[in-house]
Amino acid sequence: MGVGNDPHGISLVRDTPCGPVEGLLSGGVERFLGIPYAAAPVGRNRFAVPTLPAPWTGTRAATGHGPTPGQVPYSGALGKLLPTVSIPGDGCLNVNVFAPAKRPAGLRPVLLWIHGGSLQHGSNALPVHDGTAFARDAVVFVAANYRLGAEGFSVLEDAPLNLGLADVVAALEWVRANIASFGGDPDQVTLMGHGAGGSLVAALLAHPRASSLFARAIIQSSPLSAWPLARARRMTQRIATDLGIEATREDFAARTPADLLASQARVATESTPLNGGPAYSLAIEPQLVPEDPLQAMLGGAGTAIPLLIGTTAQECRLWLGPTGRGAKVSRMHLALARRKAGISKEAQRLFWRNRPGAGPGEILGALATDKLLRVPVYTLADARRYAGGQTQVYEFAWHSPVDDLGAAHGTELPFVFDNLAAEDATSLVGGQAPQSLAGAMHEAWVCFATMGIAEWPPWDISRPVKTFNGLGNEVVFSPRDDEAEAIG
């Protein structure tokens, strides 16, 4: 390791198989940003599985964020809550590493973060994803980019599928080969994802190679299933039709990334998880997703890997509250949505009885949260218990005062990262969010990454759920079981 002077910290150099990288040491944390883990997905590497980056000569600067994957920013109310960081360049397949400067004897546990964003948004450059707090607490934190949208999840006739997921596998392999140079233990890797990123974690947890890639998993607020090819192909076909081309690698590669993004924005207007509009998803295919991940895990896949999993209490308020859609939901809309989701009228009545004074929009959000996320989490935890696996379940229940968000999708992230002051954190949770809650959640995640278990009991017949509400943060046994049973 070499060291030097820099106005923003002390420069230091670490060796990797591709060449040395220069980062910065500041505040007891080493930061190496924008390190390529795969070759730039351009030219012949476009719509292809990731390959190793070419070695470099000299020392490569890793003091600023690398390029971000191409994406269209969120629009309207969501754009204010979920800002986009856009850094131009071809080499979007990069990682950020945050490591503790003080190293006790032995290598430290590793946390590899996979961001969410409907497989169309997000990057490791978002301020809330800064890993300083994890490094402060002796965890080597790595945040990876992966290809998004048409570049990462198109279903083309003559190209590999699930390329964004293949990127995550490449990032895991980079961690295994390189992380010891940053003080991390390649045998103690926790793979952690939120939203769509958690869906990628679920797919890998269900894969037969899972135990060779990581030792623990954290899945936050994530759908756990993939789609059959015919359904997963719909977004790709819509873009092909919009552009007047065939859904082939040749035709898509002949279009610039900007062309594909513009088409994606046109065909996916106003699409949300609630309205069933065109969207990207993992596709079931023989290589990376040979079976629906949830069904595979219900059958025992990934049972040997400890899992921390949970949701927020009001996931769907992100798409209902700030946008004003919730206030526009009528009883007729609710009835139609309930039937489409296969939810019984009796379940709807139960949810209404348990929420006196609630309007149709609030009931729709509660039903959708349970149907899409909470009930599958409990079902998976039950199956893993029967198979002898360790699962810990949480619920984030603190209510953000911002734009009627409540405990909506994504509001837990500033607390998990103990990063309440980040600009994109305050846009979600305001400027007075309780630091004590951030300390409690962050400590739980650190404990799990370090020891493979957090401080509350693993899932058993009593169904313990750690409830992070900013008050007592108590463990609640079988919360709202009547509703979960009615939905399930």
C-alpha positions as CSV (number, residue, x, y, z in Angstrom):
1,M,0.0,0.0,0.0
2,G,1.2,3.5,-0.9
3,V,0.1,6.7,0.7
4,G,0.2,10.4,-0.3
5,N,-1.5,13.7,0.3
6,D,-4.8,14.9,-1.1
7,P,-7.0,17.9,-0.2
8,H,-9.9,15.5,0.5
9,G,-8.0,12.9,2.5
10,I,-4.9,10.8,2.5
11,S,-4.4,9.0,-0.8
12,L,-3.6,5.3,-0.7
13,V,-3.2,2.5,-3.2
14,R,-4.4,-1.1,-3.2
15,D,-3.4,-3.8,-5.7
16,T,-5.9,-5.7,-7.7
17,P,-5.4,-8.4,-10.4
18,C,-6.2,-5.7,-13.1
19,G,-3.8,-3.2,-11.6
20,P,-3.4,-0.8,-8.6
21,V,-6.2,1.6,-7.6
22,E,-5.9,4.8,-5.7
23,G,-8.5,5.8,-3.1
24,L,-8.8,8.1,-0.2
25,L,-8.6,7.7,3.6
26,S,-10.7,10.1,5.5
27,G,-12.4,9.9,8.9
28,G,-11.1,6.4,9.5
29,V,-12.7,5.1,6.3
30,E,-11.0,4.0,3.1
31,R,-13.0,4.8,0.0
32,F,-12.3,3.4,-3.5
33,L,-15.0,4.5,-6.0
34,G,-15.8,3.5,-9.5
35,I,-13.6,0.4,-9.7
36,P,-14.5,-1.6,-12.8
37,Y,-15.5,-5.2,-12.1
38,A,-16.4,-6.0,-15.7
39,A,-15.6,-4.6,-19.1
40,A,-17.7,-1.7,-20.4
41,P,-20.9,-3.1,-21.9
42,V,-20.4,-1.4,-25.3
43,G,-19.5,-2.6,-28.8
44,R,-19.4,-6.4,-28.9
45,N,-20.0,-6.5,-25.1
46,R,-23.4,-5.0,-25.5
47,F,-26.2,-7.4,-24.9
48,A,-23.6,-10.0,-23.9
49,V,-22.6,-11.6,-20.6
50,P,-20.1,-9.5,-18.7
51,T,-16.4,-10.2,-19.2
52,L,-13.3,-9.3,-17.1
53,P,-12.0,-5.7,-17.5
54,A,-8.8,-5.2,-19.4
55,P,-5.8,-4.8,-17.1
56,W,-4.5,-1.2,-16.8
57,T,-1.0,0.1,-16.6
58,G,-0.1,2.6,-13.9
59,T,-2.4,3.5,-11.0
60,R,-6.1,4.0,-11.7
61,A,-7.8,6.8,-9.8
62,A,-10.7,5.5,-7.7
63,T,-11.5,8.8,-5.9
64,G,-14.8,9.7,-7.6
65,H,-17.9,7.8,-8.6
66,G,-17.7,5.9,-11.9
67,P,-20.3,6.1,-14.7
68,T,-23.9,5.2,-13.9
69,P,-26.1,2.9,-15.9
70,G,-28.3,4.6,-18.5
71,Q,-31.8,5.4,-17.2
72,V,-34.7,7.8,-17.4
73,P,-35.2,9.8,-14.1
74,Y,-38.4,9.3,-12.2
75,S,-41.0,11.9,-13.1
76,G,-43.4,14.0,-11.2
77,A,-43.8,13.5,-7.5
78,L,-41.6,10.4,-7.5
79,G,-38.8,12.4,-9.1
80,K,-38.7,14.8,-6.1
81,L,-38.6,11.9,-3.7
82,L,-36.3,9.6,-5.6
83,P,-33.6,11.8,-7.3
84,T,-31.3,10.4,-10.0
85,V,-27.6,10.7,-10.2
86,S,-26.4,10.6,-13.8
87,I,-22.6,10.3,-14.5
88,P,-21.7,9.8,-18.2
89,G,-19.4,7.2,-19.5
90,D,-19.3,3.6,-20.8
91,G,-17.9,1.8,-17.8
92,C,-21.0,1.6,-15.7
93,L,-20.2,-1.9,-14.4
94,N,-18.2,-0.6,-11.4
95,V,-18.2,-1.0,-7.6
96,N,-17.6,1.4,-4.7
97,V,-15.6,0.0,-1.7
98,F,-15.8,1.4,1.8
99,A,-13.4,-0.2,4.2
100,P,-12.4,0.4,7.8
101,A,-8.9,1.9,8.1
102,K,-8.2,0.3,11.4
103,R,-7.9,-3.4,10.9
104,P,-8.0,-5.9,13.7
105,A,-6.4,-9.3,13.3
106,G,-8.0,-11.2,10.5
107,L,-10.2,-10.1,7.6
108,R,-13.5,-8.3,8.1
109,P,-17.0,-9.4,6.9
110,V,-18.3,-8.0,3.6
111,L,-21.6,-6.6,2.6
112,L,-22.4,-6.4,-1.2
113,W,-25.2,-3.9,-1.9
114,I,-27.5,-4.2,-4.9
115,H,-29.7,-1.2,-5.3
116,G,-33.4,-1.2,-6.3
117,G,-35.4,0.9,-8.8
118,S,-37.7,-1.4,-10.8
119,L,-34.8,-2.7,-12.8
120,Q,-34.9,0.7,-14.5
121,H,-33.5,3.2,-12.0
122,G,-30.8,3.7,-9.4
123,S,-27.0,3.4,-9.0
124,N,-24.3,3.1,-6.5
125,A,-23.6,6.8,-6.7
126,L,-26.8,7.9,-4.8
127,P,-25.8,9.6,-1.6
128,V,-28.0,7.5,0.6
129,H,-26.0,4.4,-0.5
130,D,-22.8,5.7,0.9
131,G,-21.2,2.9,2.9
132,T,-19.3,5.0,5.4
133,A,-21.3,3.9,8.4
134,F,-20.8,0.2,7.6
135,A,-17.1,0.7,7.3
136,R,-17.1,2.7,10.6
137,D,-18.6,-0.4,12.2
138,A,-15.9,-2.7,10.8
139,V,-17.8,-4.1,7.8
140,V,-16.2,-3.8,4.3
141,F,-19.1,-2.4,2.2
142,V,-19.3,-2.8,-1.6
143,A,-22.0,-1.2,-3.8
144,A,-22.4,-2.5,-7.3
145,N,-24.0,-1.0,-10.5
146,Y,-25.6,-3.4,-13.0
147,R,-27.2,-2.8,-16.4
148,L,-30.8,-1.5,-16.2
149,G,-33.8,-1.4,-18.5
150,A,-33.4,-2.5,-22.1
151,E,-29.6,-2.9,-21.8
152,G,-29.9,-5.3,-18.8
153,F,-33.3,-7.0,-19.0
154,S,-34.4,-7.2,-22.6
155,V,-35.7,-10.6,-23.8
156,L,-34.1,-10.9,-27.3
157,E,-34.3,-13.9,-29.5
158,D,-30.5,-14.2,-30.0
159,A,-29.0,-12.8,-26.8
160,P,-28.4,-14.0,-23.3
161,L,-31.2,-13.2,-20.8
162,N,-31.1,-11.5,-17.4
163,L,-27.9,-9.7,-18.2
164,G,-28.3,-7.4,-15.1
165,L,-28.4,-10.4,-12.9
166,A,-25.3,-11.8,-14.7
167,D,-23.6,-8.5,-13.8
168,V,-24.4,-9.1,-10.1
169,V,-22.8,-12.5,-10.4
170,A,-19.7,-10.9,-11.9
171,A,-19.6,-8.4,-9.1
172,L,-19.7,-11.3,-6.6
173,E,-16.9,-13.0,-8.4
174,W,-14.9,-9.7,-8.3
175,V,-15.5,-9.5,-4.6
176,R,-14.2,-13.1,-4.1
177,A,-11.1,-12.4,-6.1
178,N,-10.3,-8.9,-4.9
179,I,-11.8,-8.0,-1.5
180,A,-9.0,-9.4,0.6
181,S,-6.9,-6.5,-0.8
182,F,-9.3,-4.2,1.0
183,G,-9.4,-6.1,4.2
184,G,-12.5,-8.1,3.5
185,D,-13.1,-11.8,4.0
186,P,-14.3,-13.5,0.7
187,D,-15.8,-16.3,2.8
188,Q,-18.0,-13.9,4.8
189,V,-20.0,-12.1,2.1
190,T,-23.5,-11.0,2.7
191,L,-25.5,-10.2,-0.4
192,M,-28.0,-7.5,0.3
193,G,-30.7,-5.9,-2.0
194,H,-33.7,-3.7,-1.9
195,G,-36.8,-3.7,-4.1
196,A,-35.7,-4.9,-7.6
197,G,-32.2,-5.4,-6.2
198,G,-33.7,-7.8,-3.6
199,S,-35.4,-9.7,-6.4
200,L,-31.9,-10.3,-7.9
201,V,-30.7,-11.5,-4.5
202,A,-33.7,-13.9,-4.2
203,A,-32.9,-15.3,-7.7
204,L,-29.3,-16.0,-6.7
205,L,-30.3,-17.4,-3.3
206,A,-32.5,-19.8,-5.2
207,H,-29.7,-20.8,-7.6
208,P,-27.8,-24.0,-7.1
209,R,-24.5,-22.1,-7.0
210,A,-25.6,-19.7,-4.2
211,S,-23.5,-21.1,-1.4
212,S,-20.4,-20.7,-3.5
213,L,-21.0,-17.0,-4.1
214,F,-22.1,-15.7,-0.7
215,A,-22.6,-16.8,2.9
216,R,-25.7,-14.7,4.0
217,A,-28.5,-12.8,2.4
218,I,-30.6,-9.7,3.1
219,I,-33.8,-9.0,1.1
220,Q,-35.7,-5.8,1.7
221,S,-39.1,-5.1,0.3
222,S,-38.8,-7.3,-2.7
223,P,-40.9,-9.4,-5.0
224,L,-39.5,-12.9,-4.9
225,S,-40.7,-14.3,-8.2
226,A,-39.6,-14.1,-11.8
227,W,-41.8,-14.2,-14.9
228,P,-42.2,-16.8,-17.7
229,L,-40.5,-15.8,-20.9
230,A,-43.8,-14.8,-22.7
231,R,-44.6,-12.3,-20.0
232,A,-41.1,-11.1,-19.4
233,R,-40.8,-10.4,-23.2
234,R,-43.7,-7.9,-23.3
235,M,-41.7,-4.8,-22.4
236,T,-39.1,-5.7,-25.0
237,Q,-41.7,-6.3,-27.7
238,R,-43.4,-3.0,-26.9
239,I,-40.1,-1.2,-27.4
240,A,-39.5,-3.1,-30.6
241,T,-42.9,-2.1,-31.9
242,D,-42.5,1.5,-30.8
243,L,-39.2,1.7,-32.8
244,G,-40.3,-0.4,-35.7
245,I,-37.7,-3.0,-35.3
246,E,-37.5,-6.7,-34.5
247,A,-36.8,-8.0,-30.9
248,T,-33.3,-9.2,-31.9
249,R,-29.9,-8.4,-30.6
250,E,-28.9,-7.1,-34.0
251,D,-31.8,-4.6,-34.2
252,F,-31.5,-3.5,-30.6
253,A,-27.7,-3.1,-30.8
254,A,-28.2,-1.0,-33.9
255,R,-30.0,1.6,-31.8
256,T,-28.2,3.8,-29.4
257,P,-28.8,3.5,-25.6
258,A,-30.5,6.9,-25.8
259,D,-32.9,5.6,-28.4
260,L,-33.9,2.6,-26.3
261,L,-34.3,4.8,-23.2
262,A,-36.5,7.2,-25.1
263,S,-38.7,4.4,-26.3
264,Q,-38.8,2.8,-22.8
265,A,-40.0,6.1,-21.4
266,R,-42.8,6.2,-24.0
267,V,-44.1,2.7,-23.5
268,A,-43.8,2.6,-19.7
269,T,-45.6,5.9,-19.0
270,E,-47.4,5.8,-15.6
271,S,-46.5,2.2,-15.0
272,T,-46.4,1.2,-11.3
273,P,-46.4,-2.1,-9.4
274,L,-50.1,-1.5,-8.7
275,N,-51.5,-1.0,-12.1
276,G,-49.8,-3.9,-13.9
277,G,-48.4,-1.7,-16.6
278,P,-45.4,-2.7,-18.8
279,A,-42.3,-3.3,-16.7
280,Y,-39.1,-5.3,-16.6
281,S,-38.6,-8.5,-14.7
282,L,-36.3,-11.4,-14.4
283,A,-37.2,-14.1,-16.9
284,I,-37.2,-17.8,-16.1
285,E,-34.5,-19.4,-18.3
286,P,-32.1,-22.3,-18.0
287,Q,-28.9,-20.5,-17.0
288,L,-29.4,-18.0,-14.2
289,V,-33.1,-18.4,-13.3
290,P,-33.9,-22.0,-14.1
291,E,-37.1,-21.9,-11.9
292,D,-39.3,-19.3,-10.3
293,P,-37.1,-18.2,-7.3
294,L,-39.9,-18.2,-4.8
295,Q,-41.0,-21.7,-5.8
296,A,-37.4,-22.9,-5.8
297,M,-36.9,-21.5,-2.3
298,L,-40.2,-23.0,-1.1
299,G,-38.8,-26.3,-2.3
300,G,-35.7,-25.9,-0.2
301,A,-33.2,-23.9,-2.3
302,G,-30.9,-21.7,-0.4
303,T,-32.1,-23.0,3.0
304,A,-28.5,-23.4,4.3
305,I,-27.9,-19.6,3.9
306,P,-29.1,-17.4,6.8
307,L,-31.6,-14.9,5.6
308,L,-32.8,-11.5,6.9
309,I,-35.9,-10.4,5.1
310,G,-38.8,-8.0,5.6
311,T,-40.9,-5.2,4.3
312,T,-42.2,-1.8,5.3
313,A,-45.7,-1.6,6.8
314,Q,-47.1,0.5,4.0
315,E,-45.1,-0.4,1.0
316,C,-47.6,0.8,-1.6
317,R,-48.0,4.3,-0.2
318,L,-45.0,5.3,-2.3
319,W,-47.2,5.0,-5.4
320,L,-50.5,6.2,-3.8
321,G,-49.8,9.0,-1.4
322,P,-47.3,11.5,-3.1
323,T,-48.8,11.0,-6.5
324,G,-52.3,11.7,-5.4
325,R,-53.5,8.3,-6.9
326,G,-54.7,7.1,-3.5
327,A,-57.2,9.8,-3.1
328,K,-58.7,9.0,-6.6
329,V,-59.3,5.3,-5.8
330,S,-63.0,4.7,-5.6
331,R,-64.8,1.7,-4.2
332,M,-65.3,0.5,-7.8
333,H,-61.6,0.8,-8.5
334,L,-60.9,-1.2,-5.3
335,A,-63.3,-3.9,-6.2
336,L,-61.8,-4.3,-9.7
337,A,-58.2,-4.4,-8.4
338,R,-59.1,-6.9,-5.7
339,R,-60.7,-9.3,-8.2
340,K,-57.7,-8.9,-10.6
341,A,-55.3,-9.8,-7.7
342,G,-57.4,-12.8,-6.7
343,I,-58.2,-11.4,-3.3
344,S,-61.6,-12.4,-1.7
345,K,-64.3,-10.0,-0.8
346,E,-64.1,-11.3,2.7
347,A,-60.4,-10.3,2.9
348,Q,-61.3,-6.8,1.8
349,R,-64.0,-6.6,4.5
350,L,-61.5,-7.7,7.1
351,F,-59.0,-5.1,6.1
352,W,-61.7,-2.4,6.3
353,R,-62.9,-3.5,9.7
354,N,-59.3,-3.4,11.0
355,R,-58.9,0.2,9.6
356,P,-62.0,2.2,10.6
357,G,-62.2,5.4,8.7
358,A,-59.8,4.3,6.0
359,G,-60.7,5.2,2.4
360,P,-60.6,2.9,-0.6
361,G,-57.1,4.0,-1.6
362,E,-55.7,3.1,1.8
363,I,-57.4,-0.3,1.7
364,L,-56.0,-0.9,-1.8
365,G,-52.5,-0.1,-0.6
366,A,-52.8,-2.4,2.4
367,L,-54.1,-5.3,0.3
368,A,-51.5,-4.9,-2.3
369,T,-48.7,-4.6,0.3
370,D,-49.7,-7.9,1.8
371,K,-50.4,-9.7,-1.5
372,L,-47.2,-8.6,-3.3
373,L,-44.7,-8.6,-0.4
374,R,-45.6,-9.5,3.2
375,V,-47.5,-12.7,2.7
376,P,-44.8,-14.2,0.3
377,V,-42.2,-13.3,3.0
378,Y,-44.1,-15.1,5.7
379,T,-44.7,-18.1,3.4
380,L,-41.0,-18.3,2.6
381,A,-40.1,-18.0,6.3
382,D,-42.5,-20.9,7.1
383,A,-41.0,-23.1,4.4
384,R,-37.4,-22.4,5.5
385,R,-38.3,-23.2,9.1
386,Y,-39.7,-26.5,8.1
387,A,-36.5,-27.2,6.1
388,G,-34.3,-26.2,9.0
389,G,-33.2,-22.9,7.7
390,Q,-32.6,-19.7,9.7
391,T,-34.7,-16.8,8.8
392,Q,-35.2,-13.5,10.6
393,V,-38.1,-11.2,9.7
394,Y,-38.6,-7.5,10.2
395,E,-41.1,-4.8,9.5
396,F,-40.3,-1.1,9.2
397,A,-43.2,0.8,10.7
398,W,-42.0,4.4,11.4
399,H,-44.1,6.9,9.5
400,S,-42.3,9.5,7.4
401,P,-44.0,13.0,7.5
402,V,-43.1,13.7,3.9
403,D,-45.9,13.9,1.3
404,D,-48.2,11.4,3.1
405,L,-45.5,8.6,2.7
406,G,-45.9,6.9,6.0
407,A,-44.0,3.7,6.2
408,A,-43.7,3.5,2.4
409,H,-41.4,1.5,0.1
410,G,-37.8,2.8,0.5
411,T,-38.3,4.9,3.7
412,E,-36.2,2.4,5.7
413,L,-33.1,2.9,3.6
414,P,-31.7,6.0,5.3
415,F,-32.0,4.2,8.6
416,V,-30.3,1.0,7.5
417,F,-27.4,3.0,6.1
418,D,-27.4,5.3,9.2
419,N,-27.3,8.1,6.7
420,L,-30.2,10.4,7.6
421,A,-28.4,13.6,6.5
422,A,-28.0,12.6,2.9
423,E,-29.9,14.8,0.5
424,D,-31.9,11.9,-1.0
425,A,-32.6,10.7,2.6
426,T,-34.2,13.9,3.8
427,S,-36.3,14.0,0.6
428,L,-37.9,10.7,1.9
429,V,-37.9,11.0,5.7
430,G,-37.5,14.7,6.4
431,G,-35.0,16.5,8.5
432,Q,-36.1,15.3,11.9
433,A,-36.0,11.5,11.5
434,P,-35.0,9.8,14.8
435,Q,-31.3,9.0,15.0
436,S,-32.0,6.3,17.6
437,L,-34.0,4.3,15.0
438,A,-31.2,4.6,12.5
439,G,-28.8,3.4,15.1
440,A,-31.0,0.4,15.9
441,M,-31.6,-0.7,12.3
442,H,-28.0,-0.2,11.3
443,E,-26.7,-2.1,14.3
444,A,-29.0,-5.0,13.4
445,W,-27.8,-5.2,9.8
446,V,-24.1,-5.0,11.0
447,C,-24.7,-7.8,13.5
448,F,-26.2,-10.0,10.8
449,A,-23.4,-9.3,8.3
450,T,-20.8,-9.9,11.0
451,M,-22.3,-12.9,12.9
452,G,-25.0,-14.2,10.7
453,I,-27.8,-13.4,13.1
454,A,-29.4,-10.2,14.5
455,E,-30.6,-9.7,18.0
456,W,-34.2,-11.0,17.7
457,P,-35.3,-14.6,17.5
458,P,-35.3,-16.4,14.2
459,W,-38.6,-17.3,12.7
460,D,-40.3,-20.2,14.4
461,I,-43.9,-21.3,15.1
462,S,-44.5,-18.1,17.1
463,R,-43.6,-16.0,14.0
464,P,-41.5,-13.2,15.6
465,V,-41.3,-10.0,13.6
466,K,-38.9,-7.3,14.7
467,T,-40.9,-4.1,14.3
468,F,-38.8,-0.9,13.8
469,N,-41.2,1.8,14.7
470,G,-38.9,4.3,16.4
471,L,-40.6,3.7,19.8
472,G,-39.9,0.4,21.5
473,N,-38.8,-1.4,18.3
474,E,-40.4,-4.4,19.9
475,V,-40.6,-8.0,18.6
476,V,-44.3,-8.7,17.7
477,F,-45.4,-12.3,17.4
478,S,-47.7,-13.2,14.5
479,P,-48.6,-9.6,13.6
480,R,-51.9,-9.2,11.7
481,D,-52.1,-12.9,11.2
482,D,-55.8,-12.7,10.4
483,E,-55.0,-10.5,7.4
484,A,-52.1,-12.6,6.2
485,E,-54.2,-15.7,6.3
486,A,-57.1,-14.0,4.5
487,I,-54.7,-12.9,1.7
488,G,-52.8,-16.2,1.5
